[in-house]
Amino acid sequence: MQDGTAKLVVIATELQKTVVTAANQAALQAKKEEGEALERSLTRKKVDVEADINRRREIVIGPITFDIGKAIAEYGKKNNYGAIFDASKLAETGVLLFVGDSTDITKDFIAFYNAKATAVPVK
């Protein structure tokens, strides 16, 4: 994709530098259409790559995320928590302004999770 992006920049630069005359108008239109086609192609490729990444992420990380989610629910019930929040995600959105260290249960949860986890062969 980088080759395509570089080529698109070259085409745009050429179009900006060229003085439009009656003689070169057809060539300029062809160059413009080439650039637009390349831009559409690059956009499609980017969308396809992002879709492939998301599909692969769901296949690889989905089961792990599901297992951790179940364990968090189990840990929360066991310890009588009404809710457990991912403070790092909340902080990224600007929703969470401050959380004291005493509210961070990450280390305790990891110990709980590791204690109950069984060895799963890596595929």
OpenMM code with the backbone's topology and positions (N, CA, C; nanometers):
from openmm import Vec3, app, unit

residues = "MET GLN ASP GLY THR ALA LYS LEU VAL VAL ILE ALA THR GLU LEU GLN LYS THR VAL VAL THR ALA ALA ASN GLN ALA ALA LEU GLN ALA LYS LYS GLU GLU GLY GLU ALA LEU GLU ARG SER LEU THR ARG LYS LYS VAL ASP VAL GLU ALA ASP ILE ASN ARG ARG ARG GLU ILE VAL ILE GLY PRO ILE THR PHE ASP ILE GLY LYS ALA ILE ALA GLU TYR GLY LYS LYS ASN ASN TYR GLY ALA ILE PHE ASP ALA SER LYS LEU ALA GLU THR GLY VAL LEU LEU PHE VAL GLY ASP SER THR ASP ILE THR LYS ASP PHE ILE ALA PHE TYR ASN ALA LYS ALA THR ALA VAL PRO VAL LYS".split()
positions = [
    Vec3(0.0814, -0.1189, 0.0000),
    Vec3(0.0000, 0.0000, 0.0000),
    Vec3(0.0860, 0.1256, 0.0000),
    Vec3(0.2047, 0.1182, 0.0565),
    Vec3(0.2889, 0.2371, 0.0612),
    Vec3(0.3327, 0.2795, -0.0779),
    Vec3(0.3576, 0.1800, -0.1662),
    Vec3(0.3932, 0.2147, -0.3039),
    Vec3(0.2791, 0.2902, -0.3704),
    Vec3(0.1564, 0.2456, -0.3453),
    Vec3(0.0398, 0.3111, -0.4013),
    Vec3(0.0221, 0.4517, -0.3473),
    Vec3(0.0456, 0.4687, -0.2182),
    Vec3(0.0343, 0.6013, -0.1572),
    Vec3(0.1390, 0.6952, -0.2154),
    Vec3(0.2611, 0.6465, -0.2314),
    Vec3(0.3682, 0.7291, -0.2898),
    Vec3(0.3331, 0.7670, -0.4331),
    Vec3(0.2778, 0.6723, -0.5074),
    Vec3(0.2393, 0.7003, -0.6457),
    Vec3(0.1277, 0.8045, -0.6492),
    Vec3(0.0342, 0.7957, -0.5556),
    Vec3(-0.0754, 0.8922, -0.5476),
    Vec3(-0.0220, 1.0321, -0.5194),
    Vec3(0.0771, 1.0431, -0.4327),
    Vec3(0.1391, 1.1734, -0.4027),
    Vec3(0.2065, 1.2293, -0.5275),
    Vec3(0.2747, 1.1437, -0.6022),
    Vec3(0.3417, 1.1881, -0.7257),
    Vec3(0.2386, 1.2406, -0.8256),
    Vec3(0.1294, 1.1687, -0.8417),
    Vec3(0.0247, 1.2115, -0.9350),
    Vec3(-0.0331, 1.3461, -0.8922),
    Vec3(-0.0627, 1.3607, -0.7641),
    Vec3(-0.1189, 1.4870, -0.7137),
    Vec3(-0.0222, 1.6022, -0.7357),
    Vec3(0.1063, 1.5781, -0.7129),
    Vec3(0.2083, 1.6819, -0.7328),
    Vec3(0.2171, 1.7213, -0.8795),
    Vec3(0.2146, 1.6212, -0.9666),
    Vec3(0.2193, 1.6488, -1.1107),
    Vec3(0.0989, 1.7329, -1.1536),
    Vec3(-0.0176, 1.6989, -1.1027),
    Vec3(-0.1388, 1.7733, -1.1392),
    Vec3(-0.1334, 1.9175, -1.0899),
    Vec3(-0.0776, 1.9374, -0.9714),
    Vec3(-0.0692, 2.0728, -0.9160),
    Vec3(0.0282, 2.1604, -0.9949),
    Vec3(0.1339, 2.0998, -1.0473),
    Vec3(0.2379, 2.1763, -1.1157),
    Vec3(0.2050, 2.2038, -1.2627),
    Vec3(0.1135, 2.1274, -1.3170),
    Vec3(0.0857, 2.1372, -1.4595),
    Vec3(-0.0101, 2.2518, -1.4890),
    Vec3(0.0272, 2.3297, -1.5885),
    Vec3(-0.0584, 2.4392, -1.6357),
    Vec3(-0.1557, 2.3804, -1.7366),
    Vec3(-0.2832, 2.4070, -1.7146),
    Vec3(-0.3855, 2.3524, -1.8029),
    Vec3(-0.3896, 2.4324, -1.9330),
    Vec3(-0.3725, 2.3610, -2.0426),
    Vec3(-0.3866, 2.4208, -2.1762),
    Vec3(-0.4784, 2.3305, -2.2567),
    Vec3(-0.5240, 2.3799, -2.3683),
    Vec3(-0.6115, 2.2991, -2.4536),
    Vec3(-0.5398, 2.1728, -2.4990),
    Vec3(-0.4101, 2.1823, -2.5208),
    Vec3(-0.3326, 2.0693, -2.5719),
    Vec3(-0.3169, 1.9571, -2.4687),
    Vec3(-0.3036, 1.9907, -2.3426),
    Vec3(-0.2775, 1.8861, -2.2433),
    Vec3(-0.3985, 1.8532, -2.1569),
    Vec3(-0.5130, 1.9057, -2.1868),
    Vec3(-0.6321, 1.8842, -2.1042),
    Vec3(-0.6703, 1.7357, -2.0980),
    Vec3(-0.6644, 1.6650, -2.2081),
    Vec3(-0.6993, 1.5222, -2.2100),
    Vec3(-0.6005, 1.4416, -2.1257),
    Vec3(-0.4723, 1.4747, -2.1355),
    Vec3(-0.3706, 1.4041, -2.0569),
    Vec3(-0.3901, 1.4305, -1.9081),
    Vec3(-0.4224, 1.5549, -1.8740),
    Vec3(-0.4469, 1.5888, -1.7334),
    Vec3(-0.5697, 1.5165, -1.6795),
    Vec3(-0.6743, 1.5086, -1.7594),
    Vec3(-0.7949, 1.4370, -1.7166),
    Vec3(-0.7637, 1.2897, -1.6940),
    Vec3(-0.6842, 1.2309, -1.7832),
    Vec3(-0.6455, 1.0902, -1.7686),
    Vec3(-0.5640, 1.0698, -1.6413),
    Vec3(-0.4730, 1.1621, -1.6132),
    Vec3(-0.3898, 1.1535, -1.4920),
    Vec3(-0.4774, 1.1675, -1.3671),
    Vec3(-0.5733, 1.2575, -1.3731),
    Vec3(-0.6653, 1.2774, -1.2606),
    Vec3(-0.7465, 1.1504, -1.2361),
    Vec3(-0.7967, 1.0903, -1.3415),
    Vec3(-0.8739, 0.9665, -1.3289),
    Vec3(-0.7875, 0.8527, -1.2757),
    Vec3(-0.6618, 0.8479, -1.3178),
    Vec3(-0.5682, 0.7471, -1.2667),
    Vec3(-0.5504, 0.7641, -1.1162),
    Vec3(-0.5346, 0.8882, -1.0736),
    Vec3(-0.5188, 0.9161, -0.9311),
    Vec3(-0.6430, 0.8796, -0.8510),
    Vec3(-0.7608, 0.9119, -0.9048),
    Vec3(-0.8849, 0.8786, -0.8354),
    Vec3(-0.9049, 0.7280, -0.8255),
    Vec3(-0.8714, 0.6560, -0.9323),
    Vec3(-0.8824, 0.5101, -0.9307),
    Vec3(-0.7856, 0.4497, -0.8288),
    Vec3(-0.6652, 0.5031, -0.8244),
    Vec3(-0.5660, 0.4553, -0.7282),
    Vec3(-0.6127, 0.4830, -0.5850),
    Vec3(-0.6691, 0.5996, -0.5625),
    Vec3(-0.7186, 0.6341, -0.4292),
    Vec3(-0.8314, 0.5390, -0.3874),
    Vec3(-0.9231, 0.5089, -0.4789),
    Vec3(-1.0313, 0.4141, -0.4474),
    Vec3(-0.9744, 0.2756, -0.4156),
    Vec3(-0.8756, 0.2343, -0.4942),
    Vec3(-0.8125, 0.1040, -0.4728),
    Vec3(-0.7447, 0.0973, -0.3358),
    Vec3(-0.6719, 0.2015, -0.3004),
    Vec3(-0.6045, 0.2049, -0.1705),
    Vec3(-0.7056, 0.2038, -0.0560),
    Vec3(-0.8148, 0.2753, -0.0725),
    Vec3(-0.9190, 0.2778, 0.0300),
    Vec3(-0.9787, 0.1387, 0.0475),
    Vec3(-1.0076, 0.0705, -0.0634),
    Vec3(-1.0617, -0.0658, -0.0552),
    Vec3(-0.9633, -0.1596, 0.0136),
    Vec3(-0.8360, -0.1480, -0.0219),
    Vec3(-0.7346, -0.2340, 0.0398),
    Vec3(-0.7258, -0.2082, 0.1903),
    Vec3(-0.7313, -0.0823, 0.2293),
    Vec3(-0.7253, -0.0479, 0.3716),
    Vec3(-0.8444, -0.1078, 0.4459),
    Vec3(-0.9623, -0.0956, 0.3895),
    Vec3(-1.0828, -0.1520, 0.4514),
    Vec3(-1.0703, -0.3036, 0.4618),
    Vec3(-1.0210, -0.3683, 0.3567),
    Vec3(-1.0038, -0.5132, 0.3575),
    Vec3(-0.9032, -0.5575, 0.4640),
    Vec3(-0.7921, -0.4865, 0.4748),
    Vec3(-0.6906, -0.5203, 0.5752),
    Vec3(-0.7479, -0.5044, 0.7162),
    Vec3(-0.8198, -0.3950, 0.7401),
    Vec3(-0.8802, -0.3730, 0.8719),
    Vec3(-0.9818, -0.4826, 0.9039),
    Vec3(-1.0613, -0.5242, 0.8052),
    Vec3(-1.1582, -0.6319, 0.8265),
    Vec3(-1.0875, -0.7630, 0.8578),
    Vec3(-0.9781, -0.7918, 0.7852),
    Vec3(-0.9002, -0.9128, 0.8117),
    Vec3(-0.8423, -0.9112, 0.9530),
    Vec3(-0.7906, -0.7962, 0.9944),
    Vec3(-0.7344, -0.7840, 1.1298),
    Vec3(-0.8430, -0.8074, 1.2344),
    Vec3(-0.9589, -0.7476, 1.2141),
    Vec3(-1.0682, -0.7638, 1.3105),
    Vec3(-1.1164, -0.9083, 1.3177),
    Vec3(-1.1259, -0.9761, 1.2016),
    Vec3(-1.1653, -1.1176, 1.2015),
    Vec3(-1.0621, -1.2021, 1.2766),
    Vec3(-0.9353, -1.1776, 1.2486),
    Vec3(-0.8292, -1.2557, 1.3136),
    Vec3(-0.8257, -1.2279, 1.4636),
    Vec3(-0.8442, -1.1010, 1.5001),
    Vec3(-0.8472, -1.0642, 1.6420),
    Vec3(-0.9597, -1.1392, 1.7133),
    Vec3(-1.0762, -1.1456, 1.6506),
    Vec3(-1.1895, -1.2148, 1.7115),
    Vec3(-1.1603, -1.3634, 1.7276),
    Vec3(-1.0955, -1.4233, 1.6294),
    Vec3(-1.0614, -1.5657, 1.6367),
    Vec3(-0.9588, -1.5925, 1.7459),
    Vec3(-0.8545, -1.5096, 1.7517),
    Vec3(-0.7438, -1.5346, 1.8441),
    Vec3(-0.7742, -1.4831, 1.9851),
    Vec3(-0.8224, -1.3604, 1.9930),
    Vec3(-0.8386, -1.2968, 2.1237),
    Vec3(-0.9785, -1.3166, 2.1809),
    Vec3(-1.0771, -1.3397, 2.0951),
    Vec3(-1.2153, -1.3548, 2.1407),
    Vec3(-1.2329, -1.4562, 2.2528),
    Vec3(-1.1838, -1.5798, 2.2375),
    Vec3(-1.2002, -1.6788, 2.3441),
    Vec3(-1.1299, -1.6385, 2.4746),
    Vec3(-1.0164, -1.5728, 2.4630),
    Vec3(-0.9443, -1.5281, 2.5827),
    Vec3(-1.0239, -1.4199, 2.6537),
    Vec3(-1.0747, -1.3241, 2.5775),
    Vec3(-1.1549, -1.2166, 2.6350),
    Vec3(-1.2796, -1.2730, 2.7019),
    Vec3(-1.3436, -1.3697, 2.6380),
    Vec3(-1.4624, -1.4329, 2.6950),
    Vec3(-1.4290, -1.5018, 2.8270),
    Vec3(-1.3182, -1.5745, 2.8290),
    Vec3(-1.2768, -1.6455, 2.9512),
    Vec3(-1.2456, -1.5474, 3.0641),
    Vec3(-1.1768, -1.4404, 3.0318),
    Vec3(-1.1451, -1.3395, 3.1340),
    Vec3(-1.2736, -1.2735, 3.1841),
    Vec3(-1.3661, -1.2464, 3.0931),
    Vec3(-1.4946, -1.1878, 3.1331),
    Vec3(-1.5703, -1.2774, 3.2297),
    Vec3(-1.5730, -1.4075, 3.2014),
    Vec3(-1.6382, -1.5022, 3.2933),
    Vec3(-1.5689, -1.5016, 3.4287),
    Vec3(-1.4364, -1.4990, 3.4272),
    Vec3(-1.3610, -1.5006, 3.5525),
    Vec3(-1.3839, -1.3720, 3.6324),
    Vec3(-1.3943, -1.2586, 3.5645),
    Vec3(-1.4215, -1.1324, 3.6348),
    Vec3(-1.5589, -1.1383, 3.7007),
    Vec3(-1.6570, -1.1928, 3.6290),
    Vec3(-1.7915, -1.2063, 3.6877),
    Vec3(-1.7871, -1.2970, 3.8097),
    Vec3(-1.7166, -1.4074, 3.7985),
    Vec3(-1.7035, -1.5005, 3.9114),
    Vec3(-1.6320, -1.4330, 4.0289),
    Vec3(-1.5239, -1.3628, 4.0001),
    Vec3(-1.4477, -1.2921, 4.1036),
    Vec3(-1.5342, -1.1850, 4.1703),
    Vec3(-1.6107, -1.1118, 4.0918),
    Vec3(-1.6977, -1.0079, 4.1457),
    Vec3(-1.8038, -1.0645, 4.2372),
    Vec3(-1.8651, -1.1747, 4.1974),
    Vec3(-1.9680, -1.2384, 4.2815),
    Vec3(-1.9054, -1.2908, 4.4097),
    Vec3(-1.7899, -1.3553, 4.3962),
    Vec3(-1.7209, -1.4133, 4.5122),
    Vec3(-1.6866, -1.3063, 4.6159),
    Vec3(-1.6509, -1.1869, 4.5687),
    Vec3(-1.6074, -1.0798, 4.6584),
    Vec3(-1.7155, -0.9735, 4.6819),
    Vec3(-1.8378, -1.0018, 4.6398),
    Vec3(-1.9527, -0.9130, 4.6613),
    Vec3(-1.9343, -0.7733, 4.6016),
    Vec3(-1.8776, -0.7672, 4.4816),
    Vec3(-1.8655, -0.6384, 4.4125),
    Vec3(-1.9937, -0.6143, 4.3332),
    Vec3(-2.0427, -0.4928, 4.3368),
    Vec3(-2.1599, -0.4567, 4.2580),
    Vec3(-2.1227, -0.4299, 4.1135),
    Vec3(-2.0005, -0.3877, 4.0903),
    Vec3(-1.9526, -0.3577, 3.9552),
    Vec3(-1.7998, -0.3585, 3.9567),
    Vec3(-1.7438, -0.3950, 3.8410),
    Vec3(-1.5989, -0.3879, 3.8219),
    Vec3(-1.5767, -0.3148, 3.6903),
    Vec3(-1.4973, -0.2087, 3.6947),
    Vec3(-1.4723, -0.1270, 3.5770),
    Vec3(-1.3272, -0.1385, 3.5339),
    Vec3(-1.3051, -0.1283, 3.4037),
    Vec3(-1.1700, -0.1221, 3.3492),
    Vec3(-1.1299, 0.0253, 3.3511),
    Vec3(-1.0591, 0.0649, 3.4558),
    Vec3(-1.0242, 0.2053, 3.4757),
    Vec3(-0.9400, 0.2612, 3.3613),
    Vec3(-0.8544, 0.1786, 3.3027),
    Vec3(-0.7710, 0.2291, 3.1924),
    Vec3(-0.8565, 0.2685, 3.0726),
    Vec3(-0.9622, 0.1910, 3.0438),
    Vec3(-1.0516, 0.2249, 2.9321),
    Vec3(-1.1309, 0.3513, 2.9643),
    Vec3(-1.1763, 0.3637, 3.0869),
    Vec3(-1.2509, 0.4834, 3.1260),
    Vec3(-1.1621, 0.6071, 3.1211),
    Vec3(-1.0376, 0.5921, 3.1617),
    Vec3(-0.9446, 0.7054, 3.1588),
    Vec3(-0.9187, 0.7503, 3.0151),
    Vec3(-0.9120, 0.6546, 2.9212),
    Vec3(-0.8896, 0.6878, 2.7799),
    Vec3(-1.0015, 0.7748, 2.7247),
    Vec3(-1.1224, 0.7536, 2.7725),
    Vec3(-1.2369, 0.8296, 2.7219),
    Vec3(-1.2549, 0.9620, 2.7932),
    Vec3(-1.1829, 0.9810, 2.9027),
    Vec3(-1.1967, 1.1043, 2.9795),
    Vec3(-1.3083, 1.0974, 3.0819),
    Vec3(-1.3742, 0.9825, 3.0929),
    Vec3(-1.4840, 0.9666, 3.1880),
    Vec3(-1.4307, 0.9568, 3.3302),
    Vec3(-1.3199, 0.8881, 3.3463),
    Vec3(-1.2642, 0.8653, 3.4790),
    Vec3(-1.1552, 0.9679, 3.5061),
    Vec3(-1.1710, 1.0419, 3.6122),
    Vec3(-1.0744, 1.1453, 3.6440),
    Vec3(-0.9743, 1.1011, 3.7500),
    Vec3(-1.0195, 1.0180, 3.8451),
    Vec3(-0.9297, 0.9737, 3.9516),
    Vec3(-0.9816, 0.8444, 4.0119),
    Vec3(-0.8892, 0.7537, 4.0405),
    Vec3(-0.9202, 0.6310, 4.1136),
    Vec3(-0.8061, 0.6077, 4.2105),
    Vec3(-0.8391, 0.5887, 4.3353),
    Vec3(-0.7372, 0.5633, 4.4361),
    Vec3(-0.6788, 0.4237, 4.4214),
    Vec3(-0.5559, 0.4085, 4.4654),
    Vec3(-0.4877, 0.2789, 4.4566),
    Vec3(-0.5639, 0.1688, 4.5292),
    Vec3(-0.6342, 0.2046, 4.6348),
    Vec3(-0.7060, 0.1031, 4.7136),
    Vec3(-0.8205, 0.0406, 4.6352),
    Vec3(-0.8637, 0.1032, 4.5286),
    Vec3(-0.9731, 0.0465, 4.4490),
    Vec3(-0.9240, -0.0428, 4.3361),
    Vec3(-0.7950, -0.0496, 4.3147),
    Vec3(-0.7393, -0.1308, 4.2073),
    Vec3(-0.7298, -0.2758, 4.2523),
    Vec3(-0.8104, -0.3626, 4.1912),
    Vec3(-0.8120, -0.5044, 4.2282),
    Vec3(-0.7368, -0.5912, 4.1273),
    Vec3(-0.6624, -0.5281, 4.0390),
    Vec3(-0.5966, -0.6009, 3.9303),
    Vec3(-0.5081, -0.7143, 3.9809),
    Vec3(-0.4204, -0.6859, 4.0758),
    Vec3(-0.3280, -0.7899, 4.1245),
    Vec3(-0.4042, -0.9054, 4.1887),
    Vec3(-0.5059, -0.8741, 4.2680),
    Vec3(-0.5851, -0.9794, 4.3316),
    Vec3(-0.6588, -1.0630, 4.2268),
    Vec3(-0.7136, -0.9944, 4.1251),
    Vec3(-0.7847, -1.0689, 4.0205),
    Vec3(-0.6887, -1.1589, 3.9439),
    Vec3(-0.5714, -1.1095, 3.9106),
    Vec3(-0.4735, -1.1909, 3.8366),
    Vec3(-0.4366, -1.3146, 3.9174),
    Vec3(-0.4154, -1.2991, 4.0459),
    Vec3(-0.3843, -1.4144, 4.1311),
    Vec3(-0.5014, -1.5129, 4.1302),
    Vec3(-0.6247, -1.4620, 4.1406),
    Vec3(-0.7445, -1.5458, 4.1362),
    Vec3(-0.7523, -1.6203, 4.0029),
    Vec3(-0.7328, -1.5471, 3.8954),
    Vec3(-0.7430, -1.6051, 3.7607),
    Vec3(-0.6357, -1.7110, 3.7388),
    Vec3(-0.5137, -1.6800, 3.7770),
    Vec3(-0.4039, -1.7761, 3.7573),
    Vec3(-0.4229, -1.8992, 3.8425),
    Vec3(-0.4801, -1.8861, 3.9610),
    Vec3(-0.5018, -1.9994, 4.0496),
    Vec3(-0.6052, -2.0960, 3.9913),
    Vec3(-0.7048, -2.0420, 3.9210),
    Vec3(-0.8090, -2.1283, 3.8660),
    Vec3(-0.7797, -2.1752, 3.7237),
    Vec3(-0.6855, -2.1105, 3.6582),
    Vec3(-0.6556, -2.1441, 3.5188),
    Vec3(-0.5896, -2.2809, 3.5080),
    Vec3(-0.6258, -2.3498, 3.4026),
    Vec3(-0.5613, -2.4774, 3.3734),
    Vec3(-0.4720, -2.4570, 3.2525),
    Vec3(-0.3739, -2.5413, 3.2402),
    Vec3(-0.2830, -2.5292, 3.1253),
    Vec3(-0.3590, -2.5651, 2.9982),
    Vec3(-0.3551, -2.4738, 2.9030),
    Vec3(-0.4195, -2.4945, 2.7738),
    Vec3(-0.3097, -2.4984, 2.6684),
    Vec3(-0.3054, -2.6049, 2.5894),
    Vec3(-0.2012, -2.6113, 2.4859),
    Vec3(-0.2197, -2.5000, 2.3838),
    Vec3(-0.1102, -2.4405, 2.3436),
    Vec3(-0.1115, -2.3349, 2.2424),
    Vec3(-0.1195, -2.3995, 2.1054),
    Vec3(-0.2118, -2.3504, 2.0235),
    Vec3(-0.2280, -2.4074, 1.8885),
    Vec3(-0.1513, -2.3288, 1.7879),
] * unit.nanometer
topology = app.Topology()
chain = topology.addChain("A")
for resn in residues:
    res = topology.addResidue(resn, chain)
    for name in ("N", "CA", "C"):
        topology.addAtom(name, app.Element.getBySymbol(name[0]), res)
